[in-house]
Amino acid sequence: MDRNDVPAYPVGLRLSGRRVVVLGGGQVAQRRLPSLVAAGADVVLVSPSATPSVEAMVDAGEVRWERRRYQQGDLADAWYAVVATDDPQANAAASAEAEQHRVWCVRSDDADAATAWTPATGRSEGVTVAVLTGSDPRRSAAVRDAVVEGLRDGTLAAPHHRARTPSVALVGGGPGDPDLITVRGRRLLAEADVVIADRLGPRDLLDELPPHVEVIDAAKIPYGRAMAQEAINNALIEHAKAGKAVVRLKGGDPFVFGRGMEEAQALAEAGIACTVVPGISSSISVPAAAGIPVTHRGVAHEFTVVSGHVAPDDPSSLVDWAALARLHGTLVLLMAVERIGAIARTLIAHGRDADTPVAIVQEGTTAAQRRVDATLATVGRTAADEGVRPPAVIVIGDVVALRLGNRG
Ligand SMILES: C[S@@+](CC[C@H](N)C(=O)[O-])C[C@H]1O[C@@H](n2cnc3c(N)ncnc32)[C@H](O)[C@@H]1O
């Protein structure tokens, strides 16, 4: 049988502290060096020249550079060699030397003559994926991408089988569109046994979960004499202690008006490990989905995110509305639909221009997204007339008037 017809024998080389020689400082070296460095190899580059990226690795002390051409003896002490000069004769001589010293050697110019092939590799959460197809590197890369992507987003189910220590992931699910959860969030969701979910956030993702996953609506956890939040904290703790992989799926970001810290604190007090996965907050993404940037050069140099769930004249309010009224930038209000009339009047009373443009974006990033425009003077009445309902993000400021194709 032809040597090239038999499959390669896959192996993971443990190169830490071992000498690896790379001949040639061009594009091939540029692509191979980072993973050799990441593997802890003692990398020696032999080449008269190098690309700027390779030089940067040399400058950073990650690679030793001998600025000259290949010469006999370079591979004598190597464990592994990458031969990639632009001189075919030098490549042939180097691979002959590698053969003589029994050094595994990849060759950029002649895969048939090489004694080793570089697989298409990728990593996700401690898993290294390496794919060899023999003669079709594009196919190797495509298979690698599919596997890594599947591991990252959880569509390729590969649960951990080591004994679990109790833990909970507080996952920010983003504003509602299921595509706007993070890759890590989606993977943890795919690995969950129990998901405790809020009303807001990417609820469509819950339909995709396999039948064995217990999905609990946080709003429906019975709380008897305890507070609703306390009941949620207890449910997280109980399920984690029962050895389940628990995901607390929250709308937007867990730490933006999401009570995420209260849950993290309760878990810490119960001795349960907690991972916080940030999410895309509705405070920025919902305006963006409606075409409103919260900052714009020459228009707004700041944006302030404020909760409107407490009326401005309520003694328990922690918001300095008078100070906010003096700002010129963008105000983003969450949980403010009910009180927008009172908030607008307060801002005007403290000096914010009554003509300031305002947009209300309801159910942003979902199929039901709707935008209602007004000014600070009219927004209370407009919101009522238009029947605006939560969830909505209210944006106040000149950024609201910006339009595509109109640079002003
Ligand atoms: C309790 S807060 C949670 C915020 C969330 N942690 C975040 O970072 O987006 C709920 C408020 O977020 C806003 N909100 C969340 N998702 C929204 C969406 N898809 N469209 C409009 N507003 C949204 C509304 O103002 C809603 O009342």
PDBQT file of the ligand as one rigid body, heavy atoms in Angstrom, charges set to zero:
ROOT
HETATM    1  C1  LIG A 501     -35.924  44.258  35.753  1.00  0.00    +0.000 C 
HETATM    2  S1  LIG A 501     -35.259  45.148  34.402  1.00  0.00    +0.000 S 
HETATM    3  C2  LIG A 501     -34.063  44.034  33.835  1.00  0.00    +0.000 C 
HETATM    4  C3  LIG A 501     -33.040  44.629  32.915  1.00  0.00    +0.000 C 
HETATM    5  C4  LIG A 501     -32.074  43.610  32.351  1.00  0.00    +0.000 C 
HETATM    6  N1  LIG A 501     -31.279  43.024  33.396  1.00  0.00    +0.000 N 
HETATM    7  C5  LIG A 501     -31.167  44.191  31.266  1.00  0.00    +0.000 C 
HETATM    8  O1  LIG A 501     -29.943  44.315  31.471  1.00  0.00    +0.000 OA
HETATM    9  O2  LIG A 501     -31.694  44.488  30.198  1.00  0.00    +0.000 OA
HETATM   10  C6  LIG A 501     -36.560  45.027  33.254  1.00  0.00    +0.000 C 
HETATM   11  C7  LIG A 501     -36.663  46.202  32.308  1.00  0.00    +0.000 C 
HETATM   12  O3  LIG A 501     -35.709  46.056  31.250  1.00  0.00    +0.000 OA
HETATM   13  C8  LIG A 501     -36.231  46.626  30.084  1.00  0.00    +0.000 C 
HETATM   14  N2  LIG A 501     -36.291  45.590  29.041  1.00  0.00    +0.000 N 
HETATM   15  C9  LIG A 501     -35.795  44.362  29.122  1.00  0.00    +0.000 A 
HETATM   16  N3  LIG A 501     -35.955  43.694  27.959  1.00  0.00    +0.000 NA
HETATM   17  C10 LIG A 501     -36.555  44.542  27.122  1.00  0.00    +0.000 A 
HETATM   18  C11 LIG A 501     -36.997  44.469  25.772  1.00  0.00    +0.000 A 
HETATM   19  N4  LIG A 501     -36.805  43.376  25.039  1.00  0.00    +0.000 N 
HETATM   20  N5  LIG A 501     -37.572  45.553  25.223  1.00  0.00    +0.000 NA
HETATM   21  C12 LIG A 501     -37.756  46.668  25.934  1.00  0.00    +0.000 A 
HETATM   22  N6  LIG A 501     -37.382  46.802  27.210  1.00  0.00    +0.000 NA
HETATM   23  C13 LIG A 501     -36.770  45.756  27.800  1.00  0.00    +0.000 A 
HETATM   24  C14 LIG A 501     -37.599  47.172  30.416  1.00  0.00    +0.000 C 
HETATM   25  O4  LIG A 501     -37.441  48.517  30.800  1.00  0.00    +0.000 OA
HETATM   26  C15 LIG A 501     -37.971  46.319  31.587  1.00  0.00    +0.000 C 
HETATM   27  O5  LIG A 501     -38.969  46.928  32.380  1.00  0.00    +0.000 OA
ENDROOT
TORSDOF 0
